[in-house]
């Protein structure tokens, strides 16, 4: 029997469709949903009991640097310049296997908190992509480029940006047709890459039919500098370079410059990753998500790196995305729980092209998550969508299915050795940190002259 079922659960098929005491089934052979509707009969051996469970579409992390998770907590509470310097000092010491250790740690955390797919910009090679495939997650992977001559990860690889651009199509070809892996170009940002490199990437992306993932308009300073240097905003500069002629996935867009930038972001082939926790932690600002929704900008949610977030739990992003927009707009309906949930599912899924929809429907990929809703913090649950927006924690996730394969089964990771991954990560962090000067945490003088923190 290749069909697996969840029987008697509350099923949030998408942010606008909730089925109670319902059943969902999928084929382990095809990896697709085979049934969604009323319970057809009692659970059989191998099926999952749905009592006390909510089933949701698998979450999509629309912007990560998964290989950076060894930097979690390394540089908190600092001004952006100091933060960048400390992060960079750590990064240049990371070997390729340190980056792999970070990737494995991130994947364990993502699966545990209900993420099934992630759009990532960091160092990628065939071995790291094979690691994602073995773990069973979906990835849109872009190797970061910081300029033609720049070597981004010197301890990991001597590759320059020019070399990365040359080998990206070959890496994509190696994984062409793979169910789980997609490869993209990853020009880091206009201020690191410049207009000519971006135009070159646009030509290469068109020639090889590959998407592009880039950071745009993360800080007000970046926009101001671009206006002074280029006479236009970073988003307009990316458009002039032709990057939005094909699939363009934009991280941040915290500071679109007027209506023209919003219109560019609303382009049919453009998707945006809103990263509210990272933007708040680094003091970058708050993206105008109500304007994105009003203008039809396809918006997903991303955690960004563990250096600028500390958590890969997308339920934190869902709640923050809903709340921070209300505070800024002074409007409790500015972003609804349903809007934020749609971003974390359908919105992010669009960055993966036609492959994913981020909703549960017969014929769609069986990418789904079971949540335990029996804990005190989850009781009662009058509205499952609002519950997912405000009360759910990643730790409530009990089961994760991607393409019909169970990656988390009853709270146990099936594809990753969690203990070994944690021990390896800790040893590598200790080695790298020993090479770096010891830094205290930022403190603040209070009025009586003592210090806090
Ligand atoms: Zn980023």
Boltz pocket constraint, residues with backbone or C-beta under 6 A from the ligand:
constraints:
  - pocket:
      binder: B
      contacts: [[A, 63], [A, 64], [A, 65], [A, 215], [A, 251], [A, 304], [A, 305]]
      max_distance: 6.0
